[in-house]
């Protein structure tokens, strides 16, 4: 058997393996993500655009959407700043109990969100041992969302900080750059993509949250009811099309956020 024949067969086998892997990935994503999302969007359009618009602009739906998107934006900004600070402390500083703190960052991922809501209600509810009552208020909603989205920015920024070349900082310092200049011109440009990715994930996650907010918010219409709870209420009252309409709005907002993030990262990459 000639060498050319062996190489051709190896290339053909590699192509088949690639095609099989790609097909399996596309099939899995279609079954788990694409088809269910498409079904929700199609369900929201069953009675036409006019009904869709009426469903998302009812006073309770509009109030829930406004609260959800507004609170998610606030949470994203806070996570952008504090998540970066926490990641910096975990990577650059040394202190007793550092390993414990690093482990606790992932607690919101492991803890059932309804349990998180119960804990927050016990700590910041009417019988708070801290004397802080945030129950049934929008501040309580923001607090719950902050808890469940804590790891996103921390875990996206932390690896970048770990891999960042400290020699660049030392070189800048030897040339007379101040600490602020080193952070702004050397460190921050490397962190921005990770910071934005974590922030977008925190924003999207906040809009979908229900377990941690359902207890501490009290689900008061026009005041503390978030979109996810409003959607659940629509299902309970046998209005799946209205629920699908509100869900579609959240889906579009999340997709727009992710697309804008991708465009921003591409723009930053072109600028070096």
N, C-alpha and C positions, 0 to 999 in steps of 0.2 A: 504494500500500500504506500503510495507516494506521500511525501510530506505535505503537498498541496491539498490532497484529499483529506488528510487528518485535520489540517487547519480549517478547511471548509466545514467539516462535520462539527468541529468544536465551536465554530462561529454560529452554525445553525442551532446547535444545542443551547448555546448561550441566549440566542434570540428567542427560542421557545421558552426558556426559563424566565426571561424578562417579560414576555407576553403573558405567561401564566401568572406571574406575580402581580403584574399590572391589572390583569383581569380580576384576580381575587380581591385586590385593594379597591377597585372601582365597584365591584359587586357589594362588598361589605359596606363601603361608604354610602352606596345607594340605598341599601336596605335599612341602615341605621340612621342616616342623616338626610340624604337628598329626597327620598320618597316621602318620609313623614312630613318634612317641611313643605314639600310641594302639595301634599294632601291638605295641610292646614291652609295654605294660601288659596287653593282651589275651593275649599269649603267656605272660606270667607267671601268668595265671589258668587256663591250660588244664587243669590237674589239680586245681583247686579251692584254696580258701583254706588248707586244712590243709597241702597240699604247699608252697604259697607260704611259709607260716610256717616249715615245716621247712627250706626252702631258705635262708632268710635268718637262721635261728638255729643253723645248723651252726657248730661251733666256729671253723672257718677263716673262714667268711663273716662271722660276728659280730665276730671280731677285726679283720678287714679294714675292716668298716664303722665300728667304733669308732675305729680309728686314723685313717681317712680323715676322719670328721666332726670328731674331736678336733683333728687337725692343721690342718684347714681353719679351725676356729674360732680357733686360736692365730694362724695366718697372717693371718686377717681382722683381729684386734685389733692385731697389729703393723703391718699395712698402714694401719689407721685412723690410728695415731699417726705413724708414720714417713712415710707418703705425704703427710699434711698438712704435716709439717715440710719435706719436700723441695719440695712445691709452694710453700710460703711462701718458702723460700730462692730458688727460681728466679724468683719474681715480685718480691719485695721487696728482695733483696740484689743487689749487683753484685760480681763477682769474675772474675778471669781464667779463661777456658775455660768460661764459663757456657753459651755456645751448644753446645759439645761435650757438656756434661753433659745439657743439655736434649734433645739428639739421642739420647744413649745410653739415656734413659729408655724409648724405644720399642724398644730392641733385643730385649727378650723377645718382642715381637709379631712381629718379622721373623725371628728366629733359630729354626730348627727345634728343637723341644723335645728331641729325642734328642741333638742337638749340644750343647744346654745341659747335659744330663745328663753328657755326656762331658767337657765343660769343668769342671763341678763335681767330677766324680770325679778329674780330674787335679789340681785345686787342693786338694781336701779329702779325697782318698782315702788309701790306705795309703802312697803315695809322694809325699805332699803336700810341695811346696817351702816351704810355710808352717809345716810341722810340726803341722798340725791334721788329724786323721783322724776324719772324720764318716761314713765309708762304712759301710754296713750297720747304720745306727742310725736311730732315729726323729728325732734331731736333723738327720740328713742329709735325711730326707724333708721336714721343715719348711723347711730351707734351699732345697731345690729348688723347693718351692711358693712360697716368698718371691720367688725369682728370676722365675718365670713370671708372678706376679701383681703385680709391682712397678708397672706403669704405671697400674693401674686407679684407685686413689685419687688419684694425682698428676694424671692427666689429667682427672678429674672436678672436682677442687678448683681446679686452676690457672685455668681460664676464669672461675670465680666471683671469684677474687682479682683477676684482671685487670680485671673490670668493676665491682668494688666502689668505691663513691664515697668517695674519701679525704677529702672535705669533712666527712663525718659524723664521722670520727675526729678531724679538726682542731677541729670544733665541740665534741666531747666533751672534748678536751684543754683547750680554752679555758675550759670550765666547771669545770675542776679535777679531771677524772677521771684516774686513774693509768693507766699502760700496761696493767696487768692488767685493770682495769675496762673499758677501751676494748676489749680483746680479748674479754672475757667477755660484754659487753653489746651491743657494736656489730658486731664482726667474726664471732665464733663463731656467732651465730644465722643469719647469712647463709651460713655454710659447712656447717652441719650437714646439710642435705639432700644436698649433693654428697658429703660425707664418707660418709654412710650408703649412698648409691647405689654409690659406688666400693667400699665394704667388702662390700656384698652381692654385687657382681659378682666380687670377689676370692674370696669364700667359695665361690660356686657354681663358679667356674673351678677352684679347688683340688680340689674333689671329683671333677672329671672328668679331672684330669691323669694322664698315664701316661708320656709320653716322657721327661720330665726326671727322674722318680723311678725309672724301671725299672733304671737302672744303679747309681746311688748307694745305693739302698735294699737291693739284693741280693735282694729279693723273698723274704724269709724268712717263712714262714707263722707266724702268731701273734706276730710281732715287727715286721717292716718291710713286710709285704705290704699294699699299699693296695687299695681296692675295685676300681679299674679293672683292675689286674693280676689280681685274683682272678676278675673277670668274664671276662677273656681266657682264663684257665686253664680256666674252666668250658666255654667254647666249644671249646677244644682237646680236652677230655675228652668231647665230645659230650653236653653237658648244657645246651642252649640255654635250657630253661625255668628252670633254676636261675640262669643268667646274667641272664635277663630279670627274675627276681624281685629280685636284688640291684640291678639297674639301676633298677627301679621305686622301690626305697627311696631311692636317690640322687635320683631325679626328684622324689619327694614332698618330700624335705627341701629341695631347691632351690626348688620352687614355694612351699612354706610360707615360706621366707626372703623371697622376693620379695613375697609377699602381705603379710607383716608389715611389710616396708619401706614398701610403698605405703600401708598403713593408718597407719603412723607419720607419714609425710609429710603425709597428709591431715589428721591430727590437729594437726600442727604448723602447717599452713596456716590451719586454723580459729582457732588461737590467735594468728594474726597473726605 
